[in-house]
């Protein structure tokens, strides 16, 4: 790490799950961590653990600017940006309200891109920095009923690949983290919209939505796939590996489910994947 490198880490989406675990993990290992969330009152335990807590809404320009400017005022630059804020909303392409789609892209993609834009000028000046973008194993394949979420994570991965090339010459590394199934409240968020849609009795996707919600909850709670999952701390450790490496890998897969499913998808044609999905999900008709 260069002598003038900032050790200030700015983590988005720290109220729970991966962001919370990452902030706690890095603070315990001596990093200066700025843990952020839309509602900073949810971060009191991270403050007690040594993090500086800030309000940061990645859909609000003033909020993003304020957080970055605070870190830069304290340390000259953001040393590491961990773009973690994001959520999943399941549902069919036809039925999910388009405004809900826009909100998901604002959080998962546009907010992430804007945070990169805001931290890069000072990183370039110091010719030092790391940007860690939390994508998903779902950037590599698509589950039925998850099209919009998979689209956001595919976008995150694509943006990260382009950015990695563009800023490497300035001493800035860009890393993609692709977790598999992580045992958090993520599954509850993913299925909340489906629970609403199931109220439309007799709709063309009613049976599909009901079974998709059950399958998703099973995967996160007690189903066979859950055995291939992992805790948020597994992702936090991968992020630590990335930010401490002098030459980090471009991409880190996390949890056995990520390795198994990504490699399986690479070996299958589109028709083969569709056939396998039909064994797991009822096809609407």
ZIZIQUI-V887075 format. One record per residue. RES is the residue in one small letter. OMEGA is omega in degrees with one decimal (999 if undefined). D_FIRST is the distance of its C-alpha to the first C-alpha in Angstrom with 1 decimal. Layout:
# ZIZIQUI-V887075
res,omega,d_first
RES,OMEGA,D_FIRST
RES,OMEGA,D_FIRST
This chain:
# ZIZIQUI-V887075
res,omega,d_first
x,179.8,0.0
x,-176.8,3.9
x,-177.4,6.5
x,-178.0,8.3
x,175.7,6.4
x,175.1,9.1
x,178.4,9.5
x,-178.8,12.9
x,177.0,14.1
x,-176.4,17.4
x,177.4,19.6
x,175.1,22.9
x,-173.4,26.1
x,-175.6,25.6
x,-179.6,29.3
x,169.7,29.6
x,-173.1,28.5
x,-178.9,25.0
x,179.1,23.6
x,-178.9,25.1
x,-178.1,23.8
x,179.0,20.2
x,-179.0,20.2
x,-176.5,21.9
x,-177.5,19.7
x,177.9,16.3
x,179.9,18.0
x,-179.0,19.3
x,168.9,16.0
x,177.2,14.8
x,174.0,13.3
x,-169.4,15.1
x,170.5,17.2
x,-178.8,19.6
x,-173.5,22.2
x,176.0,24.7
x,177.4,28.0
x,179.3,31.2
x,-175.2,32.9
x,178.4,30.7
x,177.7,33.5
x,-171.6,32.5
x,-173.8,29.2
x,-179.6,30.8
x,176.7,29.6
x,175.3,26.0
x,177.6,26.5
x,179.8,28.0
x,175.2,25.0
x,178.1,22.7
x,165.4,21.8
x,-176.0,22.7
x,-178.5,25.2
x,169.1,26.1
x,178.1,28.7
x,176.2,27.5
x,-174.8,29.9
x,172.0,28.3
x,-176.0,31.8
x,-175.7,32.1
x,-178.0,30.6
x,-180.0,31.0
x,179.3,29.4
x,179.7,26.3
x,-177.9,26.0
x,-178.7,26.6
x,-179.6,23.8
x,-179.8,21.1
x,178.0,22.6
x,179.9,22.5
x,-179.7,18.8
x,177.4,18.3
x,-177.8,20.9
x,-169.5,19.2
x,179.1,15.5
x,-179.9,15.7
x,167.5,14.3
x,-180.0,13.9
x,179.7,10.3
x,172.0,11.8
x,174.3,15.4
x,178.9,17.4
x,-176.5,20.7
x,-174.1,23.1
x,179.5,26.3
x,179.4,29.1
x,178.8,32.4
x,173.1,35.0
x,-179.1,38.6
x,177.9,41.0
x,-178.7,44.2
x,-178.6,45.9
x,-178.0,45.2
x,-167.8,48.7
x,-176.7,48.8
x,-178.8,45.5
x,-173.5,46.1
x,175.7,44.3
x,175.6,43.2
x,176.4,41.4
x,179.5,39.8
x,179.5,38.6
x,-179.9,37.1
x,177.6,35.2
x,177.4,33.7
x,-178.7,32.9
x,-170.5,30.9
x,-172.7,29.4
x,-172.7,28.8
x,176.6,29.4
x,177.6,27.6
x,-179.4,24.5
x,-178.8,24.7
x,176.9,25.3
x,175.9,22.3
x,-179.7,20.1
x,-174.9,22.1
x,-176.7,21.6
x,-171.0,17.8
x,-178.3,17.1
x,179.7,18.4
x,174.7,15.9
x,-179.4,13.0
x,179.0,14.5
x,-179.3,15.1
x,-176.6,11.5
x,-178.1,10.6
x,175.3,8.0
x,175.7,9.1
x,173.9,10.7
x,-179.1,14.4
x,-179.1,16.1
x,179.9,19.8
x,176.4,22.2
x,-178.1,25.0
x,169.7,27.6
x,-179.6,29.2
x,171.8,32.0
x,-174.6,30.3
x,179.9,31.7
x,-177.1,35.2
x,169.4,37.7
x,174.3,39.8
x,-179.9,43.2
x,-180.0,43.2
x,-172.0,39.4
x,-176.4,39.4
x,177.7,38.0
x,178.8,35.1
x,178.5,34.3
x,179.0,34.5
x,-177.4,31.9
x,172.4,29.4
x,177.9,30.3
x,178.5,29.5
x,-179.4,26.1
x,179.4,25.2
x,178.5,26.7
x,-178.2,24.9
x,178.2,21.5
x,179.0,22.4
x,-177.2,23.3
x,-179.2,20.4
x,179.2,17.9
x,-172.7,19.6
x,-172.6,20.0
x,-178.7,16.5
x,-179.5,14.5
x,176.9,15.3
x,179.5,13.8
x,-178.2,10.2
x,177.2,11.2
x,175.8,11.7
x,-175.1,15.0
x,175.5,16.0
x,173.9,19.6
x,-178.5,20.8
x,178.6,24.4
x,167.1,26.1
x,-178.3,29.6
x,179.6,32.2
x,-174.4,30.7
x,177.3,33.2
x,175.6,33.0
x,-179.1,35.5
x,-178.9,34.2
x,178.5,37.4
x,177.9,39.7
x,-177.0,38.2
x,-175.5,38.6
x,-175.9,42.3
x,179.5,43.4
x,178.7,44.5
x,178.1,46.4
x,177.4,48.3
x,-176.7,49.5
x,-179.8,50.5
x,178.3,52.5
x,179.1,54.8
x,-174.3,56.2
x,176.3,58.7
x,177.6,59.8
x,-175.2,57.1
x,-178.2,56.2
x,-173.2,53.0
x,-179.0,54.1
x,179.0,54.3
x,-178.9,51.0
x,-178.8,49.2
x,-177.8,50.8
x,176.5,49.7
x,178.5,46.2
x,179.9,45.7
x,-179.3,47.0
x,-179.6,44.9
x,179.3,41.7
x,178.7,42.5
x,-178.7,43.4
x,-177.4,40.1
x,-173.3,38.1
x,-171.4,40.6
x,-177.7,42.6
x,-179.4,43.1
x,-178.7,42.1
x,-178.6,39.0
x,179.4,37.7
x,177.9,37.4
x,179.7,34.7
x,-179.8,32.7
x,179.6,30.2
x,177.0,29.1
x,-179.5,26.5
x,177.3,24.4
x,177.7,24.0
x,178.7,22.3
x,179.7,20.1
x,177.2,18.9
x,177.9,18.2
x,176.1,16.1
x,177.7,14.1
x,-178.4,13.7
x,-174.0,12.6
x,178.9,10.0
x,-178.7,8.5
x,176.1,8.9
x,177.7,6.8
x,-175.1,10.2
x,174.4,12.0
x,176.8,15.8
x,-172.9,17.5
x,177.3,19.8
x,170.8,20.4
x,-176.7,24.0
x,180.0,24.7
x,177.8,28.0
x,-179.4,30.8
x,179.1,32.7
x,-179.5,29.9
x,-176.2,29.9
x,-173.9,33.7
x,179.4,34.6
x,179.2,32.1
x,178.0,33.2
x,-179.0,36.8
x,-179.4,36.7
x,-177.1,35.4
x,-173.4,38.5
x,170.1,41.0
x,177.6,42.8
x,179.9,43.2
x,177.6,46.7
x,179.3,45.7
x,178.6,43.1
x,179.7,45.8
x,178.2,48.2
x,179.2,45.9
x,179.3,45.3
x,175.8,49.1
x,-176.0,49.2
x,-175.4,46.9
x,174.8,48.0
x,-179.3,51.5
x,179.2,51.8
x,176.1,53.3
x,999,56.7
